[in-house]
């Protein structure tokens, strides 16, 4: 019985910890992407978009104006 309770508790704690670690990792990647236009271009190509220079500048200004919470 204690094994089942421990297993369920460990699963819940692991899921919550994994979520917060994933959010922190994604936030850090977005902050790095603000400074590197090549990463923005690569992400856009992976999603199927080809950005020209005007669109790239607009994307960079949008990302710089957006504030990410630490």
FIKE-637794 format. One record per residue (C-alpha): residue in three letters; x, y, z. Coordinates in steps of 0.05 Angstrom, whole numbers, plus 5000, padded with zeros to 4 digits. Example, Ala and Ser with C-alpha at 12.3 -4.5 7.8 and 13.67 -1.06 7.14 Angstrom:
2
ALA524649105156/SER527349795143/
end
This chain:
70
UNK500050005000/UNK505650495018/UNK508950324952/UNK502850564913/UNK502351204952/UNK509751344944/UNK509451194869/UNK503551664858/UNK506852214900/UNK513452144862/UNK509752184796/UNK506152824816/UNK512453154844/UNK516452954781/UNK511053224735/UNK510653894771/UNK518253964774/UNK518853774700/UNK513754304682/UNK517454864718/UNK524154644691/UNK521154644620/UNK518255334629/UNK524955604654/UNK528655284595/UNK523755564544/UNK524256264575/UNK531856234572/UNK531656014498/UNK526956594481/UNK531557094515/UNK537456824475/UNK533456854411/UNK532357604421/UNK539757734410/UNK540957244353/UNK537257364288/UNK539756704259/UNK535956324313/UNK529556704296/UNK530556554222/UNK531755814237/UNK525555774280/UNK521356104226/UNK523955614173/UNK522255024218/UNK515155294222/UNK514855374146/UNK515756124141/UNK521056504101/UNK522257184132/UNK524857764091/UNK529058324122/UNK523158764138/UNK519458194172/UNK525757994210/UNK526658694237/UNK519458724258/UNK520158054294/UNK526458284330/UNK523158924354/UNK517058544377/UNK521358064417/UNK525558624447/UNK519359004469/UNK516358384502/UNK518658314574/UNK520157614599/UNK519357494672/UNK525657204704/
end
